[in-house]
Each structure stands twice: as structure tokens, then as C-alpha cells.
Amino acid sequence: MLEVPSLSAALRGLSRARLLAAGLLIGIGGLLDAWEAALYRFLPFALCLLGAVAVSSIFLLVKPRISSLRRFAWLQLILDTTLVTAIVALTGGPRSIFTFLYVLVVTAACVLLARPGGVVIAGLSSLLYTGLVLGRWGFSVSTLLEHAESSGLEVMTIFLNTGAFLVVAILAGSLAERYHVMHRTLENQSENLSDLQAFKDLIFESMGSGLVGMDLQRRITALNRAAEEITGYESDKVAGHLWESMFGDGIPAEEIERSMRVEGWQVPRHEMQFRRADGRLVPLGISFWPVRSGRGELVGSIGVFQDLSTIKEMEERMRQADRLAAIGRLSANIAHEIRNPLASLSGAIEVLSRELPPDKNRDHLVQIVLRESDRLNGIIKDFLAYARPSLLHRLPVKVGEVLDEVLLLLEHRPLPANLKIMRDYGGSISANLDPLQFRQAIWNLCLNAVEAMPEGGELRIGAGIVSRQKTRWLEVWVADSANGIEPESLPHIFEPFFSTKPEGSGMGLAVVHRVIQDHGGDVDVRSAMGSGTTFTLRLPLAGPPSHA
């Protein structure tokens, strides 16, 4: 059965065709009447055609309801058959030149109502035509039909025309059915193609990696959503541009050409520095895959790339951790060897100062030596605590209480007059931590932040719970509004004895890094010159409490 939109379009097309045919016939009839060459009366003929025009205008002007389209089609075809019978009757009956109009109506019925409808209209046409011819033998209707004697030619005309109507119905019906089947098949294939295209688009846009399509001339054809996020460019704005105009010359053109023609899975991977639309450089890892048509012809390539910034950061952290571990092992041995002779020296100087006669200058020098010896011993003690940490003793800890204790101790120290301390945490956050070591790490961060702001500023301390990859983490951040850390110093701030302060020991941040790592977490540092520094401690909320 035809779909409603197709039937509606076919009915409107039939109405337009009827209007066109009626206009042509009226025009031809008018010319024949003017030349006095017509074999029939023009006025009744024109009235019948005007009736066809009226019927056609009904559907074009007043659109029928969707539920009545099929009944409306039957009504139009029956009226068409009746009008054609009237035209044939007025133009000579069996000798009329307009008998072919029955064939057009039967064909239209096959298109609108398939073969059964065409056969019914063909039967109706045969019945009306036969009745018209037989009616002329016995009577005339008013003055329109003239009485005529029957002849063998007219009888043969009846059989030929009625047979032609049925043959046309069968043939046109078969063609119409084949047309409908092919039309439905084409629609189904079009829907499947549309679904497949939508599915491909969904996969293309849902890929986590960046995808860039190129033709054989290395012109960019498309970027997926991940590629737009990584590069900062929009797909419709870079489409049609050459690869080099967007990605630069980080990968030679011959390497791209070679990658496009690689067969199998051994596709080379390239790394390059890409400048985003906002000017920021990001490292990219990219591979090129050939795109072939259904006949196997190379039509382009697709580049699959990822932002390697996170991987590079992890690699740098691993290198830093290895470097710190090596430095720690070496320095611990050295510090242990220095500590014993230093204690002996301090003791010997104290004994000598008591046995020698009093001397003001000598006593002052002895005090300097003893004070610096104690300071050096304290540094070595802190370093040994860093290099040889004690076991963690985890306890259920209220994070907010620990932060309050640290800030209370900090407020009892001499602070800059314009220092403002901001708290961004609640009292309900709990975690299993070593309270002493955790407090020491927060104290070191706060002390560094205050010392970085000698003229005052804003110290912000916060804490919260976040979820990442189905794991809950405790985040504690300490931020200052100082001048920030210089980029060349940033990779070394967690190394022992590295300090940018004239009198700093360089052990504060090293202890922070060690404590957080012992808890299974990590430290993230964000610093910008002139905008301050933020240290974020991330610790997993896992592990049962243990007691010392």
C-alpha cells in the first residue's frame, strides 16, 4: 500500500495534469469550432471539460483529510471515468477521437491504487463505453446522442477498446507495482544509509582521540569534537585548508604520504609540538591511516592524535621521583657520616672553651661555632627524617580541626600586617591520616606561603572531597597571592636543599612531597608569575586506621 505522503503527492499531480489536459482540449476545441472544422458541438464538450477543471480544483484548493485520501482517490477516478464517457458521447461515441482518454484514466488508477484499482477502473470504463455504444442503437438521449444503426465495425470497436482497457490495466498495474516495490526498497535503503551515516557520525564524534580527515592533496575535510577541543579550532572554519596551514611543518609531507600508503597495522607514530588557536603549545602524538573507497582506491587519510601533555607530566614526575630517590639514598648516607663527627667537634669545642682562660673575643667565636653546629645538626636531623621516614600511623582525623590547629599556630607568629587568611573548608571532612605528619606538611606549606608574601597578601586554605575514576580523594589546597615561582625553578622545588630563599634549608617542600607520597597521594603545583602559587594535596580516602 502507498504511504500517505506519496498518495497525497500523486493526487495533486493528477489534479495538475487534469487541469493541463482540460486546458489543451478546450483550446484545441475552440480553434476547431472557430474554423468550423469540429465534428461535434463545442458547448457541451467545453462544459464537460470545465467539470473536470472543477473536480481538479477541489483537491488543490481544499486539501482533504489524511484519513480520507484513498477514498478521495477512488472518487476522483470514478468522476474522471464518467467525464471521459461524457466527452466520448458528445464527440461521436464509437467514432470519437477521445477514446484514448480511458487509457489515461486506467493508467492513473494503476499508479494511485495499484493493479487491483486499475482493473476495477478498466472494468468500469469498459462497462460505460459498451453501454454508450449499445445505447446509440436503440435511442437517443435528448439531442446529444443521435440514433445510429449498428454495424460490425462498432461491435469490433467495443471489443477492441474494452480489451485494450483491461490489457493496459494489467500491464500498467504490473509496472506500477514494480515501481512501488522499487520505491519502497529505495526508501528503506535510503533510511538504512541515513542510519549508517548517523552511526558513523556518532562514532566519529564520540571518539576520545582527535580525528582529522584529509584528501589526497592533504586538505583538511573534517575534525571531530575531540580534535576541536585539543586544537582549539572549529571544523567548519578549517575545512578546505591545507594540513601545513594548521599543523605546521612538524611532520614532513613525505612522512604523511608514506603513512597514507602503509598497509596493515604497522603504522608509524609521530610526535610534534602543536600551537593551539589560543597560542599555547601542546605535545601531540599522531598516526595516519589510509582511507580507501569501496573499490580499494586511495581517497585520503585520517589522522588519529592525542594530547600528550598529561603523559609528559607523568613522565616528568616519574623522572623527578627517581632523581629524588637517588638523591635521598646518597644524601642520607652522607648526612649520617657527617652527623657523628659534627657532634664530636661540638663537644670538643665546649671542653676547650671551659679549660682555657676567659677571653671575650674567643668566647664570642665559640658561641658562633656552637650555634652554627646546632643549626647544621638540625638540618641533618630534618634531612634524615625525610630520607628515613617513620611508619605511618593512620587515625580517623577531622581535616578541618587539623587545619584550624595549623592556622592557630601560624597566627601566633609575627605576620605581615596586610596578610589575610581565607578558610574554604567545612568541619565534616574526615580521613584516615597520620595526624602528626599531615599537620607537618600543612604547616610547611603555610609557612612557605607567608614567607613568600613579606608585604602581605591573601593566604587561602581549602579542603574538599572529589571523585575520580570511581575513587574518592581528599584534596587540600594552600594558595598564596605572591609573585609566583619562576618556571626554571618549578621542576626542582621538591628536591632536598633546593631553596630560593637566602636562609632557607630547602627541606620544607621535600618533606611535604615525601609525606603525601607515603599516604599514596600526590602534590600538584600551579604557579604563574605575578599571580601566586597553589599547592594541591591529593590523598586517597582508603585504608583502615592503624594505631601506634
N, C-alpha and C positions, 0 to 999 in steps of 0.2 A: 504493500500500500504506500502511496505517496505521502511524504511528510507535508505537514500543513503549510510551511513557508513555500515549498515548491509548488503545491497546488494553487496557492494564492497568486504566485508569480505567473503560473501558466494561465490562470483565468484572466488576469489583467492583460497578458499578452494576447489572448484570444479576443478580448474586447477591442484592443487596439487594431488587431488585424481585421476584425469585422468592420470597424469604422473606416479603415483604409479601403477595404473591398467595396463597401457600400458607396463611398465617395467616388471611386473609379467607375462603378457601374452606372451611377446616376449621371456622371459626366459623359460617359460614352452614350448612354441612352438619350441624353439631352441633345448631343450632336446629331445622332441618327434621326431624332424627331425633327430637328431643325432642317435637316437635309431631305426630310420626307422619305428616308430610306428604311425606317423601322418597320418590322413585320408584326408589331404588337402595339397596344395602346400604352402611351408613355405614363399617363397619370396614375393608373392603378399600379404600374410597375414601380414608379417612384414612391408611392405610398408604402408599398411593401419594404422597400429599402430604408425608408425613413423609420419604419417599425424596427428594423434591425439596428439602426442607429440609436433608437430609444432604449432598446434592450442592452446595448453595449454601454450606454451612458449610466445605466443603473449601478453597475459594479464599479465603474470608475469614479462616480460621484458619491455613491452611498456604499461604503465598504461593509459587506456582510459580516456577521459574527463568525469566529473561527469554527465554532461547533457546527455551523450550517454550510460550510464551504462545499462539501461533497454534494449535498442536496442542491445547492445553488448551481453546481456544475451540471447536474442532470437536467435542471430546469432550463439552463441556457441552451444545452444541446437539443433538447426536445423542441424549444422555441425556434432554434436555428433550422431544424428539420422541417418544421411547419412553414417557416418563412420561405425556405427554398422550394417547398412544394407549391406555395402560392405563386412564387416567381415563375416556376416552370409552367404552371397552369395558365398564367397570364401571357406567356411568351410562346405558346404553341403546343403545350403538352408534350406528346412524344416527339414532336419535331423541334422542341425548344433547344436553343444553343446553350442554355444554362443548366443542363442536367449534370454537368461536371461538379456543380456546387455540392451535390450529395457526397461526392468523393471527399471533398474538403471537410465536410462536417464529420464523416466517418473517421477520417484521419485525426481530426481534432479530438474525437471521442476516445480513440486509442491512446492518444498522448495523455489526456486528462484522467481517464478511467480504466486504462489498460485494455487488454484484449476482450474480456467479457463485456465491458461497456461499449467497445467498438462494435462487437457482434450485435448487441441489442439495438444500437442506433442504426446499424446497417439493415437489420430486420425491419425496424420502423420505417426507414427510408424506402425499402422495397415495398412494404405494405402500402404506404401513402402513394408512391409512384404508380403501383399497379392499380390502386383504387382510382387514381386520377385518369389513367388511360382507359380503364373499363367504364368509368363514369361518362366519358365523352361519347360512348357508343349508344347509350340509351337516353340521355337527357342532357340538357344544358343548364347551367346554373346562372340565373338572371341573364345578363347579356355578356357575361365574362367568358363563358365557355360556349363555343359553337358546336352544334351537333355535327358529328363526322362519322362517316361509315368506317367500319373496321376493315383492316387489311392485314395480310400476313406479315407485312413489314413491321407494323406496330406491335403485333404479338411477339415477333422476334426481338424487337426493341425492348419489350418488357423483360423477357428472359435474359437478354444480354446485360441490361443495366442492373437488374436485381442480382444477377450472378457476379457482376463486377463489384457491386457494393459489398457482397459477402467476401469475395476474394481480397478486396482492399482491406476489409476489417481484419481478416486473418493475417495477411502479410504485415500490415501496419501495426496490428496488435503484437505480433512477434517482435518486430523491430522496437516497438515501444517498451515491451518487457525487457528486451536485452538492454535498451537504453537505461531503464530504471535500475536493472541489476548492476550495470557498469557504474551508474551514478552513485548507487549506494556503496559499491565497492570502493569507488574513488573517495567518497566521503569518509568511509572507515579508514582507508589508507591515509587520508589527509589528517584525520584525528590521531591515528597512531603516530604519524610523522610529527604532528604537533606535540603529542605527549613525549615522544622520544627527544625532540628538540628541547622541550621544557626540562626533561630529566637530565639531558646533557648540560643545559644551562645551570641547573641546580647543582650538579656535581662540580661544574667549573667554578661556580661562585662559592661553593661550600668548602673547597679545598683550603686546608690550613696553610699550605705553601703558596707563595706568589706564582702566578702563571702569566706569561706574556706570549701571545701568539704573533708570528711573523710570517710574511710571504717569502717567495724566493728572492726578492730584492731587499730583504731584511727591513721591510716596512712593518711597523707595529700595527696589528689588526685588532687586538683586544687585550685588556688587563682584567683579571678577576678582582674580587673585593679585597683579598689578602694582599695582592700586588699593589692596589691603591693605597692600603694602609702602610705598607712597607716603604713605598716610594714617595708617597705624598702627592702623586699625580692622579688625575681623573682619566678614565679610559677614553671617554669621548673627546677629550682635549688632545690626547697624544696619538690617537688613531691616525694612520697615514704618515706619521713621522718616521724617519729612519732610526734604526737602533742606536747609532752613534750619537744622534741628537739628544737622546735621553740618558743612555747608559755610558756615554763617553767611549774612550778607546782603551778601557781597562782590559778588554779581551780582544785580541786581534781578529780582524774579519776572516782570515784564513782558518782560524781555530773554530769559528762559528760554522763556516762552510764545511769543515771536516766533521764536526759533530753532527751536522744535519744528515750526513750520508753514512753514519755509523749504523751497522746492523747489529741486532742482538742487545744484550744488557750491559756490555762493557762501554758505557758512555762516560767520557772524561768529565771530571768536575773541575770547575774553575772558581777561583776566589778573586774578588775585586772590591775596591772601595767605591761606593756609590754615593753621590751627593743628592740628597733628597730635595724636594721642592722648597723646603724651608732653609736649605743651605747646610744642614747637618750631614756629616759623613757617617755612613754605616757600612760595616763589612757584609758582603753578600757571598753566599756560596750558590753557584748556579750550574745547571746541566741543561743541555739542549737535546731534544728528541725530534726525530723526523716525523712529519705528518704526511701521510700518503692518501691518495684518492682510492675509490673502490677498485680501480684498475691497477693499483700499485704504483701510480706515478707520484713523484715527489711534488707536493704543492706548497710546502712551507715547513715551519718548525715551531716548536713550543718550548719556551724556556721555563724551567722549574727552579725557583730560587727561594732561599730562606735568609732571614736576618740573623747573622751570626754574632750579634752584639752580646747576647746572654751567654753564648758558648765561650766567646772570647773572655768575658768577665770571669766565668768559671775557671777557664784555663789559667788566667792570671792569678786567681785566688789559690788554685792548686800549686802553682809555682811559688807563690808567696808563702803558702803553708809549708812547702818543702824547704824553702830557704830559711824560714823561721825555725823549723825543726832542727835543721843542720846547725844554725847559729846557736840555738838553745843548747844542744848537746855539747858543742865545743866550748861555749861560754861558761856553762855550768862547771865543766872540769877546770877551766882556768880560774873561775871565781873561787872554787873550793881550794885550789892551790894557793891563791893569794890570801885567803882569809886567815889561815894559820900563821904565816909569817907576819901579817899585819898585827895580829894580837900579840905576838912576841915583841914586836917593835914598840907597841904602845906600852906594854908592861915594862920593858927595859927603860924607856924614856922616863916613866913615872919613878922608877927606882933611882935612876941617876939624878933626877931633879930633887929628890929628898936627901941624897947623900952629899951633894955639892953645896958650897956656901951660898947664901941667898944673893941673888943678883936680879935687879928689876928687869933688865932687857932680856936676860936669859929666861926668866920665868914667863915673860910675855911670849917668847918664841916657843917655849914648851907648851903653853896653853894653845897656841895656834896649831902645833903639831897634833896635840891630843884631840882638839876639836875636829880637825880635818880627818884624823884617823877614825873618829866615831862616825863622821859623815860617810866616809868611804865604806866603813863596816856596815852602815845602814843600807847603802846602795847594794852592796854584795848580798846582804840578807834578803832584800826585796827581790833581787835577781834570782837567788836560789829558790825563793818561794815561787817565783814564776817558772823557773826551769824544772823544779821538782815539786809540783803541786801536790797538796794533800788530797785524800779521797773526798768525794762529795758526800755530804750528809743531808740528804733531801728531807724536808719537812713541809707540811702544808703551811703556806705563807700567804698572808694578806698583802698583796703587792702594794696597795695604797698605803698601808701602815709603814712598810719599809721606805717608800718614797717620802713620806712625811718625816720619818726619823732623819733621813739624809738631809732634807731641806731645813729641819730644825737645827742640826749641827752646822749647816752652812750659814744660817742666819746669825750664829754666834761668832762668826769670824768677821774680821774687818772687810766690809764690802764697799764697792763704789756707791756713791750717793744716788746716782741715777739708775741703779740696777732695779729692774722689775722682774719678779718671778711669777710665772703663769703656770697654774696647775690644770692639767687636762686629763684627769682620771677620776674614777669613782672608787668607792670603798668595797665593792663586792667582787673584785677580781682576785681570784685565788690561783695558786700554782704550787707544784711540788718543787722547791728550790733549796739550795744551800743558803740559808739566810745571811751568814757572815760573808761568804764570797760574793753573793749577789749584791749585798749592801756595799762592799768594797768597790765593785765595778761601777755602780751608780755614782758613788762618791768621787771616784777618779774622773768620770765624765763631767760631773757638775763642777768640780774644781778646775778642770781644764777650761770649761766654758766661761767661768768667772774670770780666770786669769787672762783669757783672750779678749775681755771687754774691760780694760782698766778705766775707761771713761764712762762706763755704764752701758746699759742696753737692755735687751729682753732675753731672759732665760725661760724657756718653755719645756716643761716636763709632762709627758703624757704616757698613757698605757691603754691597751685595748686587746680584745680577742678577735682574731681573724681566722678564716677557714681557707685553706689552700690544698687542692688535690685531696679532698676528704680528710684532711688533718687540721686540727685546731692548734693555733700558735698564739703565744703571748708576745705582743710587740710593746716594747718600751722605747720611747724616743726622748732624746735630750737635744734641744736645738738652741743655738745662740744667734745673735744678730751682729756678730763681729765681722771682720773683713774677709773671713774665709781662709781656706788652706790653699796654698799655691799648688797648681797642677803637678809640678815636678816633685813636690814633697808628698803628695797624696798616696802614692804606692808604698811609701816607707813608714807611714805613721805607726804601724803596729810592730815595727821591729824594735827589739830592745836597744836602749841607749840612743835612739834617734829622737831628737828634740829640736824644735825651732826656737825654744826659749833659752836665754843666756844661762840660767841657773837650773834648767830642767834636767832631770835624771834620765828621761826617756823611757821610764818603766811604767808609767800610768796606763797608757793605752795598750801596751803589751800585756799587762795584767788583765785588762778588760777583755781583750781578744782571747786570752787563754781561758778565763772563767766561762765565757759564753760558749766556747768550743767544748769545754768539759761538760757543759749542760746539754750538748747536742745541738746547739743553735749556731747562729752566725751573726756577724755585725755588718750592717750596710751603712756606708758613708756617702752623703750627698753634700757637696760644698761648691759654692760659686763665689768668685772674688767679688767682694762688696756686698754680698747678700747673706753671709753667715754659713753655718755648718749644722747639719743634722745627723746625729748618730742614732741608728735604729737597731735595737737588740731584738732578735727573733729567737724564741725558745719554744720547743715543742711541749705541749701540755700532755705529757705522758710520763709513765714511770711511777711506781708506788713509793710512798715516803719511806725513808730509812732513818735510823737513829744512831747517834754516835755511841 
